[in-house]
Amino acid sequence: MLCLFILTEATWAQSANGAEERDSSAVALLYHRFGEDTLPTTNIRLKQFEAHIAALKSEGYNFISLQEAAYRLKKGEPFPKFTVLVTVDDAYKSVMTEAWPRLKAAGIPMTLFVSTDPVDEGHSNYLSWEDIRALQEDGVEIGHHTASHLHMPYAGLETAMADVRRASKRFIEELGSVPSLFAYPYGEYTAEIRRAIEAEGFEAAFGQFSGPMGPSDHPYSLPRFPVNERYGDQTRFKLVSQSLALSVSDMSPTQPLVKEGQNPPIFGFTVSRSVRGLSAIACYPSHLGWAAEIVHPIENRVEVRFNEPFPKGRNRINCTLPAGNGRWYWLGSFFYVPGGVLD
């Protein structure tokens, strides 16, 4: 199991001998399509993407592979300051024709999470296995994204894991091995699915809810910031790419599945005492247009309260807090209400 260790400080200050500044967290960005402007919800415009790359190269960001990020979290090792990881889901052709040439030229690593059925079916806008092998040989890290890109909680545990194993068989046949990293389709999972993915032997698994990866996160539900046309402007890009994971413990509920009679959930967590200014924290449920009520029953405990139930399908709560020097702490949490399938 990938065990995470709490680090006592969010940021390591630069020492007198010029040692590199360190953060306890890293930001994973999630893209899907590139320059496919008729599909704005999953697409990033090429001018936006080029502006992202220019910012990453000019503003002192550091880049590592997703595999190394999982290893650092496992060992409790800090990251270089402003560490950013680029991930892409679904293996559309524009990943190869538009994204990777630009990232490679900039020296930025990329992880591509592949669902095997669309590749096997030869969809015109998807990569082929030959393309995927070429990307892997060129340094792209390949991840597991199931076979059919199914809604795993909706399908149920048995069906979902059969789909995972069917994809694993195809990875072995086409690439020679099963990828060690997993991404949940649509970012959806339950505690049972999460345990099954861990038992399957993956080193880490990733969702689609916003937030930096940090030592407080569960290693089989790590956050990534989705980026598309709507959420791809430079102001937001700088905000999320320089965000810090909020060090928390005792988060409840531990199960993202919202059961009947428990909607809205009673959401809460305890913040590390090293974090200052907790009175400025704000938490935003995804279905509301305003911040939820915050209750502090004891010092450093945050309880989030709202009355309107989550709708069916996937939901989230984002909590943010100023961290100083223009940076923000960010904590994202995923919730799933049965009965809804949202593409």
C-alpha positions as CSV (number, residue, x, y, z in Angstrom):
1,M,0.0,0.0,0.0
2,L,1.2,3.5,-0.8
3,C,1.5,5.1,2.7
4,L,1.6,8.8,3.1
5,F,3.4,10.7,5.9
6,I,2.4,14.0,7.3
7,L,5.0,16.8,6.8
8,T,5.1,19.4,9.4
9,E,5.4,22.5,7.2
10,A,3.7,23.4,3.9
11,T,6.7,25.1,2.5
12,W,10.5,24.8,3.1
13,A,12.1,28.2,3.1
14,Q,15.3,28.8,1.0
15,S,18.4,28.3,3.2
16,A,21.4,30.5,3.4
17,N,23.5,28.3,1.1
18,G,20.9,28.7,-1.7
19,A,19.2,25.3,-1.3
20,E,16.1,24.8,-3.4
21,E,12.8,25.8,-1.9
22,R,10.4,22.9,-1.3
23,D,6.7,22.3,-1.0
24,S,4.9,19.4,0.6
25,S,2.4,19.4,-2.4
26,A,2.4,19.3,-6.2
27,V,-0.3,20.2,-8.7
28,A,-1.5,17.8,-11.3
29,L,-3.3,19.3,-14.3
30,L,-5.9,17.3,-16.2
31,Y,-6.5,17.9,-19.9
32,H,-8.5,15.9,-22.5
33,R,-8.6,17.5,-26.0
34,F,-6.4,20.1,-27.7
35,G,-7.6,22.4,-30.4
36,E,-11.0,20.6,-30.8
37,D,-13.0,23.8,-30.4
38,T,-16.4,22.3,-31.1
39,L,-16.2,20.4,-27.7
40,P,-15.5,23.2,-25.2
41,T,-16.2,21.2,-22.0
42,T,-13.3,18.8,-22.6
43,N,-11.2,21.0,-24.9
44,I,-8.4,23.5,-24.4
45,R,-7.8,26.0,-27.2
46,L,-4.3,25.9,-28.6
47,K,-3.7,29.5,-27.8
48,Q,-4.7,28.8,-24.2
49,F,-2.5,25.7,-24.1
50,E,0.5,27.5,-25.5
51,A,0.0,30.3,-23.0
52,H,0.0,27.7,-20.2
53,I,3.2,26.2,-21.4
54,A,4.8,29.7,-21.7
55,A,3.8,30.5,-18.1
56,L,5.1,27.2,-16.8
57,K,8.5,27.7,-18.6
58,S,8.9,31.4,-17.6
59,E,7.7,31.5,-14.0
60,G,10.0,29.0,-12.3
61,Y,7.9,25.8,-12.3
62,N,9.4,22.4,-11.9
63,F,8.3,19.2,-13.6
64,I,8.5,15.5,-12.7
65,S,6.7,12.4,-13.8
66,L,3.5,11.3,-12.1
67,Q,5.3,8.1,-11.1
68,E,7.9,10.1,-9.3
69,A,5.2,12.2,-7.6
70,A,3.6,9.0,-6.3
71,Y,7.0,7.8,-5.0
72,R,7.6,11.1,-3.2
73,L,4.3,11.0,-1.5
74,K,4.9,7.4,-0.5
75,K,8.3,8.3,1.0
76,G,7.1,11.6,2.6
77,E,9.6,13.5,0.4
78,P,8.9,17.1,-0.4
79,F,8.6,18.5,-4.0
80,P,10.6,21.2,-5.6
81,K,8.7,24.5,-5.2
82,F,5.9,25.0,-7.8
83,T,6.0,21.4,-9.0
84,V,3.4,20.8,-11.8
85,L,2.4,17.5,-13.5
86,V,0.6,17.3,-16.8
87,T,-1.9,14.5,-17.2
88,V,-4.3,13.8,-20.1
89,D,-7.3,11.4,-20.2
90,D,-8.9,9.4,-23.0
91,A,-6.2,9.2,-25.7
92,Y,-7.7,11.5,-28.3
93,K,-5.6,12.0,-31.5
94,S,-5.0,15.7,-30.6
95,V,-2.9,14.5,-27.7
96,M,-0.3,13.2,-30.3
97,T,-0.8,15.8,-33.0
98,E,-1.1,19.0,-30.8
99,A,-0.2,18.4,-27.1
100,W,2.8,16.2,-27.0
101,P,4.9,18.1,-29.6
102,R,4.4,21.3,-27.7
103,L,5.1,19.7,-24.3
104,K,8.1,17.8,-25.6
105,A,9.6,20.9,-27.1
106,A,9.2,22.7,-23.7
107,G,10.7,19.7,-21.8
108,I,7.5,19.0,-19.9
109,P,6.6,15.4,-19.1
110,M,3.1,14.0,-19.8
111,T,1.1,11.1,-18.4
112,L,-1.6,9.7,-20.7
113,F,-4.5,7.7,-19.2
114,V,-5.8,5.3,-21.8
115,S,-9.2,3.5,-22.1
116,T,-8.6,0.5,-24.2
117,D,-12.0,-0.1,-25.9
118,P,-12.0,3.0,-28.1
119,V,-8.5,2.2,-29.2
120,D,-9.4,-1.3,-30.1
121,E,-12.5,-0.2,-31.9
122,G,-10.4,2.1,-34.1
123,H,-12.4,5.3,-33.5
124,S,-11.3,8.0,-35.9
125,N,-10.6,10.6,-33.3
126,Y,-8.6,8.2,-31.0
127,L,-5.0,7.1,-31.0
128,S,-4.1,3.6,-32.3
129,W,-2.0,1.1,-30.3
130,E,0.8,2.0,-32.7
131,D,0.4,5.6,-31.8
132,I,0.4,4.8,-28.0
133,R,3.5,2.7,-28.4
134,A,5.3,5.5,-30.2
135,L,4.3,8.0,-27.5
136,Q,5.6,5.6,-24.8
137,E,8.9,5.1,-26.6
138,D,9.1,8.9,-26.9
139,G,8.9,9.2,-23.1
140,V,5.2,9.6,-22.4
141,E,4.0,7.8,-19.3
142,I,1.0,5.6,-20.0
143,G,-1.7,5.1,-17.3
144,H,-4.8,2.8,-16.9
145,H,-8.3,4.3,-17.5
146,T,-10.4,1.1,-17.7
147,A,-11.6,-0.6,-20.9
148,S,-14.9,1.0,-21.7
149,H,-14.6,4.3,-19.7
150,L,-17.6,3.3,-17.7
151,H,-19.3,5.0,-14.7
152,M,-17.8,2.7,-12.1
153,P,-20.2,3.4,-9.2
154,Y,-23.2,3.2,-11.5
155,A,-22.0,-0.1,-13.0
156,G,-21.3,-1.7,-9.6
157,L,-18.1,-3.2,-8.1
158,E,-18.1,-6.5,-9.9
159,T,-18.8,-5.1,-13.4
160,A,-16.3,-2.2,-12.8
161,M,-13.5,-4.5,-11.8
162,A,-14.1,-6.9,-14.7
163,D,-13.8,-3.9,-17.0
164,V,-10.5,-3.0,-15.3
165,R,-9.1,-6.5,-15.7
166,R,-10.2,-6.6,-19.4
167,A,-8.2,-3.5,-20.0
168,S,-5.2,-4.8,-18.1
169,K,-5.2,-7.8,-20.4
170,R,-5.1,-5.6,-23.5
171,F,-2.3,-3.5,-22.0
172,I,-0.2,-6.6,-21.5
173,E,-0.9,-7.7,-25.1
174,E,-0.1,-4.4,-26.6
175,L,2.4,-2.8,-24.3
176,G,3.9,-5.7,-22.4
177,S,2.7,-4.7,-19.0
178,V,-0.1,-3.2,-17.0
179,P,0.4,0.5,-16.2
180,S,1.0,1.2,-12.5
181,L,-1.1,4.3,-12.2
182,F,-4.9,4.4,-12.5
183,A,-7.4,7.2,-13.2
184,Y,-11.1,6.8,-12.5
185,P,-13.3,7.6,-15.5
186,Y,-15.2,10.8,-14.9
187,G,-13.3,10.9,-11.6
188,E,-16.0,8.7,-10.0
189,Y,-15.4,6.1,-7.3
190,T,-16.6,4.8,-4.0
191,A,-14.7,3.6,-1.0
192,E,-15.3,0.0,-2.1
193,I,-14.0,0.7,-5.6
194,R,-11.0,2.5,-4.2
195,R,-10.1,-0.5,-2.0
196,A,-10.5,-2.8,-5.1
197,I,-8.2,-0.6,-7.2
198,E,-5.6,-0.8,-4.4
199,A,-6.0,-4.6,-4.1
200,E,-5.5,-4.8,-7.9
201,G,-1.9,-3.7,-7.4
202,F,-1.9,-0.2,-8.7
203,E,0.6,2.2,-7.0
204,A,-1.8,5.2,-6.9
205,A,-5.2,6.3,-8.4
206,F,-6.4,9.7,-9.5
207,G,-9.8,11.5,-9.6
208,Q,-11.0,14.7,-11.3
209,F,-11.8,16.9,-8.3
210,S,-9.7,20.1,-7.9
211,G,-6.8,20.4,-5.5
212,P,-3.1,19.9,-5.2
213,M,-1.7,16.5,-4.2
214,G,-0.4,16.4,-0.6
215,P,0.5,14.2,2.3
216,S,-3.1,14.3,3.7
217,D,-4.6,12.8,0.5
218,H,-5.7,9.2,0.1
219,P,-3.2,7.6,-2.3
220,Y,-6.0,6.0,-4.3
221,S,-8.1,9.2,-4.7
222,L,-5.5,11.9,-5.5
223,P,-6.9,15.2,-6.9
224,R,-6.2,16.8,-10.3
225,F,-7.3,20.2,-11.5
226,P,-9.5,19.8,-14.7
227,V,-8.5,22.4,-17.3
228,N,-10.7,23.3,-20.3
229,E,-11.7,26.4,-22.3
230,R,-13.9,27.7,-19.6
231,Y,-11.4,27.1,-16.8
232,G,-8.3,27.8,-18.8
233,D,-7.7,31.5,-18.5
234,Q,-4.3,32.7,-17.3
235,T,-5.6,34.1,-13.9
236,R,-7.1,30.8,-12.9
237,F,-4.2,28.8,-14.3
238,K,-1.7,30.7,-12.1
239,L,-4.0,30.4,-9.1
240,V,-4.3,26.6,-9.4
241,S,-0.8,25.8,-10.6
242,Q,0.7,27.6,-7.5
243,S,-1.8,26.3,-5.0
244,L,-0.8,24.4,-1.9
245,A,-2.4,21.3,-0.3
246,L,-4.2,22.0,2.9
247,S,-2.8,19.7,5.6
248,V,-5.8,18.1,7.3
249,S,-6.8,15.0,9.3
250,D,-10.0,13.3,10.6
251,M,-11.9,14.1,7.5
252,S,-15.5,12.9,7.5
253,P,-17.2,11.3,5.8
254,T,-14.5,8.9,4.5
255,Q,-16.9,7.4,2.0
256,P,-17.6,9.6,-1.1
257,L,-20.9,7.7,-1.7
258,V,-23.8,9.8,-0.3
259,K,-26.4,7.3,0.9
260,E,-30.1,7.9,1.2
261,G,-30.9,9.9,4.3
262,Q,-27.4,11.4,4.4
263,N,-27.8,14.2,1.8
264,P,-26.5,16.7,2.3
265,P,-23.5,15.1,4.0
266,I,-22.0,16.4,7.2
267,F,-18.6,17.3,5.9
268,G,-15.7,18.3,8.2
269,F,-11.9,18.1,8.8
270,T,-9.2,19.2,11.2
271,V,-6.6,21.6,9.9
272,S,-2.9,21.3,11.0
273,R,-2.0,23.9,13.7
274,S,0.8,25.1,11.4
275,V,-1.8,26.7,9.2
276,R,-2.6,30.3,10.2
277,G,-5.6,32.5,9.5
278,L,-8.2,29.6,9.5
279,S,-11.0,32.1,9.9
280,A,-10.6,33.1,6.3
281,I,-11.4,29.6,4.9
282,A,-14.3,29.4,2.5
283,C,-16.0,26.2,1.2
284,Y,-18.1,26.0,-2.0
285,P,-20.4,23.0,-2.7
286,S,-20.5,22.5,-6.5
287,H,-24.3,22.8,-6.8
288,L,-24.6,26.1,-4.9
289,G,-23.7,29.5,-6.2
290,W,-22.4,30.6,-2.8
291,A,-20.1,29.6,0.1
292,A,-21.5,27.2,2.7
293,E,-21.7,28.0,6.4
294,I,-18.5,27.2,8.3
295,V,-18.7,26.0,12.0
296,H,-15.7,25.7,14.3
297,P,-16.8,23.4,17.1
298,I,-13.2,23.3,18.4
299,E,-10.0,25.1,17.5
300,N,-8.7,24.1,14.0
301,R,-11.8,22.0,13.3
302,V,-13.9,23.0,10.2
303,E,-17.4,21.8,9.7
304,V,-19.2,22.6,6.5
305,R,-22.9,23.1,6.6
306,F,-25.5,23.6,3.9
307,N,-29.2,22.6,3.5
308,E,-29.7,22.0,-0.2
309,P,-29.0,18.3,-1.0
310,F,-26.5,17.4,-3.7
311,P,-28.2,16.4,-7.0
312,K,-27.8,12.9,-8.4
313,G,-24.4,12.1,-9.9
314,R,-21.0,13.5,-9.1
315,N,-20.5,16.5,-6.8
316,R,-17.7,18.2,-5.0
317,I,-16.8,20.7,-2.3
318,N,-13.8,23.1,-2.8
319,C,-12.3,24.8,0.2
320,T,-9.8,27.6,-0.2
321,L,-7.7,29.7,2.2
322,P,-5.1,32.4,1.6
323,A,-1.6,31.0,2.2
324,G,0.4,34.2,1.8
325,N,2.7,35.5,-1.0
326,G,-0.2,35.3,-3.5
327,R,-0.6,31.5,-3.0
328,W,-3.7,29.7,-1.8
329,Y,-4.4,26.5,0.2
330,W,-6.9,24.3,-1.7
331,L,-8.8,21.3,-0.5
332,G,-11.2,19.5,-2.9
333,S,-13.5,16.6,-1.9
334,F,-15.6,14.4,-4.2
335,F,-19.1,13.1,-3.5
336,Y,-21.3,10.7,-5.5
337,V,-25.1,10.5,-5.2
338,P,-26.5,7.3,-6.7
339,G,-28.9,7.4,-9.6
340,G,-27.2,9.9,-11.8
341,V,-25.0,9.3,-14.9
342,L,-23.4,12.6,-16.1
343,D,-21.2,12.4,-19.1
